[in-house]
Structure formats: C-alpha cells, structure tokens
Amino acid sequence: MHLKKNSLKTKIWLYLAFFSVVILLFLWFFQVVSLNTYYKWYKTKEIENISNQIRQKKQVDINTLDDMAFDHGICIEVVQGSSTTYISNSYNKGCLLGDATRESNYKDDFITSNLKKRNYELINPRFNNKTIISASRIDKDVYLYVSASLQPLDSSILILKSQLLYVSFIVLILAFLIGYFISKKISRPMEKLQKSAKRMAKGEYNVVFDADSDIAELQSLAQTLSYTRDELSKTDELRRELLANVGHDLKTPLTMIKAYAEMVKDLSYKNKNKREKHLCTIIEETDRLNLLVNDILDLSRMQSQTMELKKTTFNLHELIETILSRYTILKETEKYQFIYENKQDIYIEADRHRIEQVIYNLINNAIQYTGSDNKIYILLQVLKKEVYIAVRDTGKGIPKEQQKYIWDKYYHSEKKHKRNAIGTGLGLSIVKNILEMHAYKYGVTSSSKGTEFYFYVELNQEKE
C-alpha cells in the first residue's frame, strides 16, 4: 500500500483511523476510568429522587416503601422524634441502618443543622463499604433517611478492561482496512480527473473528464472541468486566430507603407502627381494601422475595467446622421445604399463617444457582409421608455449555432479571415463590451435574407 504524505487517500485514511481512536478513548474513559465516579453520581441522584417522591406524598404505606426499597436496591428509614417508625428490611444490601447507625452521628448532625435536606457519604462498619445517605425533613420532628451502598466495581472494571482490549484491537484493524478502501474509492476518480486535467494543461483539449463515481461532488467537478476544457479550447482557437489576424492586419499596412515610402524615395519624388498619390496611400495605411492599434487598446481597457463612461445627454438622430456622412465615398465609388428614414430628434443619456463607436462598428460590419445589392438599413424605433436601435444587412445570414460566438474577437462565421474594407475585425467584441458597460440589452437575429444587430437604450424622458 503506497500512500503519499499529503494525498487525499492518505488524509481520508488517517482521519478515519483518528476518528476510531478518539471513539475508543471515549469508551475507555467512560467505561473504565470514570465508571466509579459515574456510578456514585447515578446512585446519589437515585436516592435523592426517591426521597423527593416520598416527601411529596401525603400518606405512604409500609408496603409501598418496601417495594420502592426492593425495586431500587436501597434502604429507607423514617424516624419520628428519637424513635424509628419504619425501616426497610434490606440489611443484605449493605445499607447503614439498624445497630450500625450507632457508629455514626450523621442523624444528630442533620437534626441539629436545621436543614431541609443533606447528603452524607460514610463507611458502613458492618460491611466495610461506602454508603451514601440522603437525609431530609418531612415534618417538624419527622425525618427520612434514604441510603444506598456503593458496591465495589473493581472486578467489573477488570472485566470491562479485558473486553475493551479485544474490542479496541478489532475496531482499529477494521478502521484501518475500511479507511483504506474508502479512501481508495474516493481518491481513484479524483486521481483520474487530475491526470486528465494535467493533459488539458499541456494543451490536449480532446481529453474526457469522467468521474467514474456516483458521488455528486465528483460528478459536478467532472462537468466543470469539461466546461473549462471546452472554453479553453475556444479561447485557444480564438487566440491563434487573433495572432494570425492581427499579424496579417499589422503586416499588410506596414508592408504597404514601406513599399510606397521607398517608391517616393527612389521613383516618384520628382513627379508631383505620383508622389501625392503614393503619399496618400501611405496616409491611408497609417490610418488603418492606427485604427487597429486603437481598437486593440480600447478592447484591452474595457476588458480590464479601467475605462470609465462619460455620460451626457445628446441627440441620437444627429449622431447617426453624422456617422452616415462619413460613408459618402462608399456611396459614390461602390454604390452602397444606407437606408435611414428617421427624422425625429431622440435624446438619450449615455457616453456619446462610445455609442458612436457601437453604431459605427455595426455599420462597418454590415458593409462587409451585406448582399450584392449593397444595402444597409439603420433602424430607430421609439418605444415606451426606451429606443430600439438596429443595423441590418442583406447578406446570407449567420447559422444559429454560431451566433453566440460572433461577439468574440476575430470570430468569423466562415472561419477564414477576410480583411475588412473598413474596420479591424474587433468591432463586434468592442460593441459587446461597450453595451455591457452601459448595461444595455443587445442581440442579433439572422436568416437567409440578412442579419440584424440591435440594442436598446433608455429614453431621456425629461428632454422628450
């Protein structure tokens, strides 16, 4: 049997063995060490209770007293004045009664004490044993003495010791054996889960977490580890895509900038038209590179919760009009149609810059995935206490099982990175974080006729 010092198997085995030892120690203490003390306490309580019962009864016949003395193995004596009116016939029980009382002055002591009750512990000269006596006053000159002999228990204790030695040995052996098998049964599935977890830590996401146990906590742990494996697998896949995509998006503009800079330096620096054209390309690629870096920084700040919202009241309609004016070049050169029919001023209280970023990113996403008709719809609908804002494209849609992943960084339903005409591939992840910072409801609906991203904003009732 191989047990590691701090393993679960060792701990369970030791705890069960320790528990068994503690139980045995309690047995030894109460059955052997403190048996005489307990016996004395028990007999004292017994004679006190009998004494109380007799005193509470107005009339007690002799037969009743005899029965009580016989049933409980005690002696009862009633004294009126200086003479005994009743004494139980229990000399064989070692009681301090009859002539033996002449050897003791406990009666005189009790009578002169003027107490209602008192206990005594004396040596009975007849039997040379300890006797406990409960003395009490029944009436003005009537006294009751209930006594019991404390029989020596040495022989009984020797028998108990001998018996407990065998019992202790058997219990300890059973405790160690049972503890071992119980610890093994509990620790085996834990060790199995641990081995699978180590494999997962090394990047093996095809491991199976099977508790192989009917213990609810272990089954729950296996389910949690399976969920963790799935999430880590998705995170690792997204990480690889993120590195590949960010590397691609960084490399492309840097390559373009370098190439056109060299062209300006070596070829077009004397030709004004070509030089201006090449410099414009450098500026455009620099802007794209700057946009990517800013998006990465913004997303990092949002996820680390270091970004604070600066809420103000502003006109949502004017904001959308301003955003749409930036796409004039796409309307003219690529025939995109931005359909926005709202003409009503709508005021909301939010971080204007961040809401602008949300709408801008949603429109960029729609531009990338809309259908061949190049139509993008911007919807604005005023409800009772909130505003419904949506951007819809006419693309082929997103499969339902993939819709919950589209808010992740660089996730693409086609699983292949497509360099955006506008944007960085982080747009929807930024949208998600901004809306969650505002505590706004958001979502997506999709079909074969297109996809609609939406969110709700609280209406500023005072401004309205």
Secondary structure, DSSP 8 states (H G I E B T S, - for coil): ----TTSHHHHHHHHHHHHHHHHHHHHHIIIIITHHHHHHHHHHHHHHHHHHHHHH-S---HHHHHHHHHHHT-EEEEEETTEEEEE-S-GGGT-S-GGGGGG--HHHHHHHHT-SEEEEEEEETTTTEEEEEEEEE-SSSEEEEEEEEE---HHHHHHHHHHHHHHHHHHHHHHHHHHHHHHHHHHHHHHHHHHHHHHHHTT-TT------S--HHHHHHHHHHHHHHHHHHHHHHHHHHHHHHHHHHHHHHHHHHHHHHHHIIIIITS-HHHHHHHHHHHHHHHHHHHHHHHHHHHHHHHHTT-----EEEEEHHHHHHHHHHTTHHHHHHS--EEE-------EEEEEHHHHHHHHHHHHHHHHHH--TT-EEEEEEEE-SSEEEEEEEE-SS---GGGGGGTTSTT--TTSS----SSS-S-HHHHHHHHHHHHT--EEEEEETTEEEEEEEEEB-TTT-
